[in-house]
Amino acid sequence: MNKILITGGAGFIGSNLCEYFLNKGNQVVCLDNFATGHRHNIAPFLENKNFTLLEGDIRNLQDCQKATEGVDYVLHQAALGSVPRSLKDPITSNEVNVTGFLNMLVAARDAKVKRFVYAASSSIYGDSQGLPKVEDVIGKPLSPYAITKYVNELYADIFSKTYGIETIGLRYFNVFGRRQDPNGAYAAVIPLFVKQFMSHESPVINGDGNFSRDFTYIDNVIQMNELAMLTKNTQAINTVYNTAYGDRTTLAQLVQLLKDNLVQFDPKIAEVEVLHGPNRAGDIPHSLASIEKAKKNLGYSPKYSIEQGIKEAVSWYWEHLK
Ligand SMILES: NC(=O)c1ccc[n+]([C@@H]2O[C@H](COP(=O)([O-])OP(=O)(O)OC[C@H]3O[C@@H](n4cnc5c(N)ncnc54)[C@H](O)[C@@H]3O)[C@@H](O)[C@H]2O)c1
């Protein structure tokens, strides 16, 4: 049994990590300021004696120090996501994603945690054209958000080299699944479109629908976090891994897949029209991960294709949103 600090534990990915590691009998500490996370995401864990909620802000070093006390592993998820959010308010994204990240690294180093696994991002590939994306060929960032995630990797690298703290960065590619927030100005495309279809509103695809993404189901991401946290392979640490399924789906295909899964619950959804808008600033046209490095070094074997993941996610949203 380990004591695991999950920052951003009230968010989408963080709450799924909390649930998984609690179910495996670990002690879990969740540090969150509820900026974008929700109390209802962690409500079921509050009665578990192995769960501790620390309401705090990673921009505050003392909160990070308190959270890392006696902790074996850190799974650092807290950040302000979304490219458009960072374009609108780059200062706050930088404070949380860079200063907050540095605070967490310093606290984790001083608390002598066994390993610091953190949420990196596929946005680091920026303007690089090649597909699939391989970890050591990145481009120029295309948004303030991408810069913050790049800086995270640079800091993690320097901290492992100079202070000896073990780090692993997981470059998440468009993660989706239960508890991803469908509401708010910066909602991700899958929960947003599901919510719109369910209320018979037309989803709007940015661009012609030919942009593609390596949509990654949450359970594949949980697997990567566990492998990264526990690997004994010393060659596998102090580096970064694409965290994806390794296949790409266009936005047009995604919308069709969502529709196909939703019509079984409500046949009227078949008639909902799909609209198109302009391309969005900072968006890259295509994203596809090579997952060879994770397979080779960590033994990663993703269990959910997009089709299987969408089936699970749509059922969950139908249960919880209707
Ligand atoms: N969802 C994706 O597709 C995706 C892709 C690439 C990277 N990521 C990264 O994964 C991580 C988790 O993303 P998510 O999709 O679960 O987002 P989310 O918004 O659901 O979760 C982020 C959590 O961090 C918390 N948080 C934000 N600022 C904080 C602060 N100052 N102090 C403490 N807690 C704070 C939020 O309240 C929230 O609970 C983030 O680092 C994000 O950048 C996500």
The ligand as an ORCA input file, in Angstrom:
! r2SCAN-3c Opt
* xyz 0 1
  N      -7.854     16.127    -20.786
  C      -6.937     16.090    -21.745
  O      -7.208     15.713    -22.889
  C      -5.518     16.512    -21.468
  C      -4.588     16.505    -22.539
  C      -3.277     16.882    -22.281
  C      -2.901     17.221    -20.995
  N      -3.816     17.244    -19.996
  C      -3.380     17.626    -18.640
  O      -3.888     16.691    -17.710
  C      -4.119     17.330    -16.458
  C      -5.537     17.044    -15.985
  O      -6.445     17.537    -16.963
  P      -8.019     17.321    -16.861
  O      -8.500     17.138    -18.242
  O      -8.325     16.313    -15.834
  O      -8.487     18.779    -16.412
  P      -9.424     19.243    -15.221
  O      -9.608     20.717    -15.399
  O     -10.631     18.394    -15.135
  O      -8.523     18.970    -13.940
  C      -7.548     19.853    -13.459
  C      -7.690     19.922    -11.949
  O      -6.663     20.791    -11.441
  C      -7.252     21.642    -10.467
  N      -6.483     22.875    -10.372
  C      -6.396     23.863    -11.299
  N      -5.644     24.869    -10.830
  C      -5.223     24.493     -9.593
  C      -4.427     25.131     -8.599
  N      -3.921     26.342     -8.808
  N      -4.198     24.473     -7.447
  C      -4.748     23.244     -7.226
  N      -5.517     22.602     -8.118
  C      -5.762     23.225     -9.289
  C      -8.664     21.880    -10.983
  O      -9.557     22.373    -10.006
  C      -9.036     20.511    -11.515
  O      -9.611     19.710    -10.512
  C      -3.779     18.794    -16.685
  O      -2.456     19.001    -16.279
  C      -3.901     18.969    -18.173
  O      -3.132     20.032    -18.658
  C      -5.124     16.893    -20.198
*
